[in-house]
Amino acid sequence: PRLRKRMGTPGQQKMVKVYFLGDNNEELETLPISAIEKLGLEYHYLNPQDYEAELTQIKEKNGYTYSDIIHCSPDHLPDFETKVKYFAEEHIHRDDEVRFFLDGRGFFDVRSKDDKWIRLDLEAGDLISLPAGIYHRFVVRPDGCYAKVMRLFQGAPIWTPFNRSLPETENDDARKKYLQHIETL
């Protein structure tokens, strides 16, 4: 995957913040971007003020034909508290989950190969693609419950989670394919 640096204040550059997450949601060891590449994730940075041309290229390259925008905040998302708890349940999907942060911030947590949580601290300009079959969750930031996020899909939008708490999820075809795939990375 093509990776871009996140631009900070003038003269500063930094990558998306990636780190192991402790049992009490504390930040542990900071990780290089290669840690998520080895899990099959794809990361891009797009200027949130001027992203159309680059986003069009990404859509065409990956076959994303549908997109919508979700405002994840108490003021914009009906039944916010219930939905946020739903997003935070550990689950997989049978399709890639692709999100482009237009504004605000949020966390995507993914499971490492040895089943530890890895947190991605995402903000405006970050585009992340989670492969089908990876255990993950989306968590709003405790210091500000707002994220404006574009969801990208190949074809009709499908967002069906298969929670890890269900025994059959581990044997789902998407999960099996994912596990086979990451062995080659």
N, C-alpha and C positions, 0 to 999 in steps of 0.2 A: 504494500500500500504506500501511496505517496503521503508523506508527512510534512506538515508545515509548522513553523514556529508560531506560537501565539505572540502577538505584539503587545508589549506593555507600554509604559510611559516612554517618551522619547529616550533613545539610548539603551533601553532595556529590552531583552527578549527572554521569553521563558516558554517551556513546553507546558502542555496541559499537566496539571498536578495529579500525580498517580502515586498511591501509597497503600501499604498494608493497613488494614483497619483492625484495631484491637477489639476485645470482647465488650468494652465499654464505649465503643465508637470513637476511641482515641486514635490519633494519627500515630502510626508506628513508622517503620522504615519507608523512606521515599524510594520509589522505583523508577527505573528508566522507562521510556516509552516502549522499548523492546519487550518489556514484561507483558504488555497487553497485545503486542503483535504476535507473541508466542501463543496467545489464547485465541487468535483468529480475529481480533478486533481491528477495525480500520479507523484511523483518526485523520481528520483534515481540519485546518484552520481556514476560514473564509472571513474576509472583512465584513462585519455585520452591517456596515453602511453601504457596501458596494460588492455584493456577492452574486448577483444574478448570472453573469457570464460563467463564472467558475462553477456555480451550482448546476447550471444547465449542462456543462461538460460532465460533471459527476453523475447527473441523472441519466444522460445518454449512455455513458460508459456502463452503468450498472442496471439499466432498464427500469429506472424508477419512473412510473407513468402517472402516479397519483400522489398528491401531497395535500396536507391541510395544516392548520395552525391551532394549537391548543394553548390556552392561557391557564397555567397552573397557579391559581391564586384563590384565596377565599372570596374575592370580589368578582371573579370571572367564571369559576368552575362550579356548577351546581353540585351540592352535596360534597363539598371540598374535603371535609375531614374523612368521610367514608372512602372517597376515591383515593386519597393519599395513602390510607392504610392498605387499600387494595393494591396500589402500585408497589408498595413496600414489601409485599409478600414475595418470597423467593420463588421464582418460576422460570420456565423456558417458553419459547415460542417455536412454532414449526417454520416460521419465516424469519429472515433477518429483521432486527429492530433498528431502524435508522432514524436518528434525531439530530436536528440542527438547531442550536440555541440561538435565537434571535435577540433575546434580552433576558436579564435575570440570571439566576444560577440554580444549579441542582447537582445532586450526586447520582451517578450510576455506580452501583456496586456489582462486581462480577466475582465469580469463584475462580481461584487459581487451580492449577492442576492438582495441588495437594489440599484442595478444599478450604483454603483461607480466603477471607474477603479481601478484595482489592478495590479501592475506591478511586473513582475518577471525579474530580472536582471540576465541573463543566460550567462555562459561562458564555456570554454572547460571542459568536464566531466559531464556537466548537461544533464540529459535526462528527458524530460517532456512529459506527455501524457495529452492532452486536450480532454475531453469527447465530443462526438458528441452532437451538439445542444447548446454548450456554446458560447456566444458572445465573440469574441476575435479579436486581430490584432497582427501582427508582425511589430516591428519598429526597424530600424537600429539605432545604437548609433550615436549621433552627433559627438562624439570625435573619431570615427573610423568606417568606413563603411566596416567591414569585418566580416564574419562569415562563417565557413565551417561546414555544418550541414548535418547529416545523417537523411534522412526521412525514416520512417518505416511504412509499410502498411500490412494489412491483405488481402492477395490476390493482384490482379492487382492494381496498383497505381491509386487512384482517389483523385483528389484535386479540388473539385468543391465548390467554395464559394457561399453562399447565403447571400447577403448583407442585413444588418439591415434596410437600407433605403427603401427596397422593402416591402410593407405592408404584402405580403403573407409569409414572412420569419417567423414572430412571430407565425403563424399557421402551420408551417412545422412540420411533425411528429417527426423529430429528436429533435426539440425544445421542443415540448410538452413532449416527453419522458424524456428529460433532466430535465425539471422543476419538473416533478413528482419524478424523482430519487433524486434530491437534497433535497427534502422535507424529505427523509428518512435518510439523513446523519446527 
